Amino acid sequence: MTAPVYLLEKIARHGFAAQRLRRELETGDGEHGGSDGTYAIAFDAADFVWAFLSLHAGDEVQESRFIRNQVAERILDALKAFPELTKPRE
């Protein structure tokens, strides 16, 4: 199966971070080393959103992880709707 161009562009842009997260989950090392894969995906992605907003949206975003946690919960909702997406490959 050939990957679409859009996917290839996203892999080029985010591939290093995706490989880092996968390595953390496989080895048990790093920030998400002991995490459930679904939670690790959601919170790693939400951390990106929070970091971006903290740099560009003002101090109120930096004072709490509320926005990060809300973003992570919405991502978790989406991932839980498709549990086959987060199952380990054999």
LINCORMO-V158154 format. One record per residue. N is the residue number from 1. RES is the residue in three letters. SS is DSSP state (hx for helix, st for strand, lp for the rest). PHI is phi in degrees with one decimal (* if undefined). D_FIRST is the distance of its C-alpha to the first C-alpha in Angstrom with 1 decimal. Layout:
n = <N,N>
res = <RES,RES>
ss = <SS,SS>
phi = <PHI,PHI>
d_first = <D_FIRST,D_FIRST>
This chain:
n = <1,2,3,4,5,6,7,8,9,10,11,12,13,14,15,16,17,18,19,20,21,22,23,24,25,26,27,28,29,30,31,32,33,34,35,36,37,38,39,40,41,42,43,44,45,46,47,48,49,50,51,52,53,54,55,56,57,58,59,60,61,62,63,64,65,66,67,68,69,70,71,72,73,74,75,76,77,78,79,80,81,82,83,84,85,86,87,88,89,90>
res = <MET,THR,ALA,PRO,VAL,TYR,LEU,LEU,GLU,LYS,ILE,ALA,ARG,HIS,GLY,PHE,ALA,ALA,GLN,ARG,LEU,ARG,ARG,GLU,LEU,GLU,THR,GLY,ASP,GLY,GLU,HIS,GLY,GLY,SER,ASP,GLY,THR,TYR,ALA,ILE,ALA,PHE,ASP,ALA,ALA,ASP,PHE,VAL,TRP,ALA,PHE,LEU,SER,LEU,HIS,ALA,GLY,ASP,GLU,VAL,GLN,GLU,SER,ARG,PHE,ILE,ARG,ASN,GLN,VAL,ALA,GLU,ARG,ILE,LEU,ASP,ALA,LEU,LYS,ALA,PHE,PRO,GLU,LEU,THR,LYS,PRO,ARG,GLU>
ss = <lp,lp,lp,lp,hx,hx,hx,hx,hx,hx,hx,hx,hx,hx,hx,hx,hx,hx,hx,hx,hx,hx,hx,hx,hx,hx,hx,lp,lp,lp,lp,lp,lp,lp,lp,lp,hx,hx,hx,hx,hx,hx,hx,hx,hx,hx,hx,hx,hx,hx,hx,hx,hx,hx,hx,hx,lp,lp,hx,hx,hx,hx,lp,lp,lp,hx,hx,hx,hx,hx,hx,hx,hx,hx,hx,hx,hx,hx,hx,hx,lp,lp,hx,hx,hx,lp,lp,lp,lp,lp>
phi = <*,-89.2,-77.4,-66.9,-55.4,-57.9,-64.2,-60.3,-63.3,-69.6,-64.7,-62.0,-76.7,-118.0,-58.1,-60.8,-65.7,-65.0,-66.4,-60.0,-63.8,-60.9,-62.1,-59.9,-67.7,-72.9,-94.0,81.1,-101.4,90.6,-56.6,-108.6,-57.7,-100.8,-89.5,-66.1,-56.4,-63.3,-66.8,-61.7,-60.9,-62.8,-75.9,-65.8,-65.5,-65.9,-62.0,-61.5,-60.0,-62.6,-62.0,-60.9,-64.3,-62.5,-78.4,-123.0,-108.6,115.3,-63.9,-60.7,-70.7,-74.7,-74.7,-149.1,-96.4,-55.9,-63.0,-56.6,-65.2,-65.8,-62.3,-60.9,-62.9,-67.2,-64.7,-58.7,-57.6,-65.7,-66.6,-66.8,-70.8,-133.6,-60.5,-66.4,-70.4,-106.4,-71.1,-63.0,-79.3,-96.1>
d_first = <0.0,3.8,6.5,9.4,12.6,14.5,12.6,12.9,16.5,17.1,15.8,18.2,20.9,20.7,18.9,22.2,23.5,20.5,20.9,24.6,24.4,22.2,24.6,27.5,26.3,25.6,28.9,31.1,32.4,32.5,33.0,30.6,30.9,32.7,30.9,28.8,25.2,25.3,28.6,27.5,24.6,27.0,29.9,28.1,26.7,30.1,31.9,30.1,31.3,34.7,35.0,34.2,36.6,39.2,39.2,39.4,40.8,44.1,45.9,45.6,41.9,42.8,45.5,43.4,39.9,40.2,37.6,35.2,35.8,35.3,32.0,30.9,32.2,30.2,26.9,27.9,28.5,25.0,23.4,25.7,24.6,21.2,22.2,18.9,17.4,19.9,20.1,19.6,16.7,18.0>
